[in-house]
Amino acid sequence: MNKKVLSLLMVGVLSASMLFTGCGKSGSKNLGVNVKDTGKVVILYPGEETDEMSNFIKNELNPKLKEEIGEEVELVYKGWDQYWEQKDIMLSAGDAIDLYWDGLQDISSMVNKKQAQPLDELIETYGQDMKKVIPDGQLSGGVVNGIQYGIPSAYAPSSGMFQLVCVREDLLEEVGMTDISTAEDLTEFAQKVADAHPELSGPADVIFKPLTRYFQDEPLTWFSAGDAVVYGETSKKAYSYFESEAFEKVAKFNRSMYEKGLYRDELTTNYNERDSRMQQGTYLWVEGSIGKENEIINSVRANAPDAVLKSYILAPEQDKYITACGGEVLCVPYSAQNPIGAIKFVNWLYTSQENYMFALYGPEGENYTVENDRIVLKDPSFGGFFYEWMFRNANYQMFTTDVTDEFIELYSHWDENAIESDVMAFHFDNTNVKNEATAIGELINTQLMPILCGYVDYDEAFPAVQQQLKDAGIDRYMEEVNKQLEEYLKTK
């Protein structure tokens, strides 16, 4: 494919987690830039606005918040296909956003781009109830250079993050398969469904991180140095992911899926839409997480009423690692007009089981009841209000009655025997290699991701791109990463 055309196709494809940026040293432990309490907390929120959510906030949540903490919330919605791009634009422009969500793996990038202000004293003053149910070890994932820049808000089992695949279990059983544990299983599943249901759309995602787990020679962990860098848990070194054997194997597997007609071009050209594709009810799998099947099942069933989802971890015999790069983070930008209110709102949500359930599902008795520690929904299609995964907390979490006892048992023991990654608390400072980071990031977006996705052939395209990677300064970048990593590991 013509390189100019390919570059145009890739514009806007990648999420914030694909940016090749690190963490600079900045900030202080003082209260935020703007410490006013305006009484209204403006939250940048991914997804589409619904009448149901708007009515809940206006008529139920805000009156309760106003009475109890003197605040109200206003949500600014941005669709999933544009959330990260719009977030960067709005925060760069200094828009009045008090609180926003992102993936915890990107915290160093957000600090580096001046998108997150220090929260230490704000939390100390207004967040003490939150600290009772979010342990210090969990909060440490939002600490960069000794400063708390984010609130890691999902305190729950997390090992094997980014290494699972969420599949249409009903279709898996229909074609006579019992589980997914290998890349070959995925190919077989996709082919069998294509033969039985040509009207369906195939996979929704190239799932390169779960596939990397399967093809890796040693356990690899993504951390704060960007998606182009992985840490070898055995070798204790950081590697250039795009020059690794795992990358080559993933790229060739994905290429084979295109050649077999099992992947559609949109998987690469519209990469960010993978979750929304899965929820259309005609796709087979998307990158999973422990519990993702429960998070999106209502959306899938709105289009495929008989759908059943289940998440599998590839290469289940391999160790699972816990890393702070997994999960969700809440940040307060420097442009916030009401940083005090932002922390007060988060603190309120975690103050009690009642508040937690109210924010997620509304007042008990209206949309749900609680029986035997299970949520009984009056309407099974009701998906709740604020995203449960965004605030998930092991101290308060409950499951709906349609979640199987088998899953709850698996979930409750998921992190047993998991290993804490060496790089859980490591944050890379890219001050000395900013030019290299910019050049490499551009190359990833326009040239390397199409290869990784299988959109272009590895053997044909990679040699030339590898030379461009060298010219962009990948060796210098990796030298700086490993230098800082060695210093960090000495202090552990």
Buried (B, 14 or more C-beta within 10 A) or exposed (E): EEEEEBBEBBEBBBBBBBBBBBBBEBBEEEBBEBBEBBBBBBBBBBBEEEEBBEEBBEEBBBEBBEEEBEBBBBBBBBBBBEBBBBBBEBBEEEBBBBBBBBBBBBBBBBBBBBBBBBBBBBBBBBBEBBBEBBEEEBBEBBBBBEBBBBBBBBBBBBBBBBBBBBBBBEBBEEBEBEEBBBBEBBBBBBBBBBEEBEEBBBBBBBBBBBBBBBBBEBBBBBBBBBBBBBBBBEEEBBBBBBBBEBBBBBBBBBBBBBEEEBBBEEBBBBBBBBBBBBBBBBBBBBBBBBBBBBBBBBBBBBEBEEBBBBBBBBBEEBEBBBBBBBBBBBBBBBBBBBBBBBBBBBBBBBBEBEBBBBBBBBBEEEBBEBEEEBBEBEEEEBBBBBBBBBBBBBEBBBBBEEBEEEBEEBBEEBBEEBBBBBBBBBBBBBBBBEEBBBBBBBBBBBBBBBBBBBBBBBEEBBEEBBEBBEEBBBEBBBBBBBEBBEEBEEEE
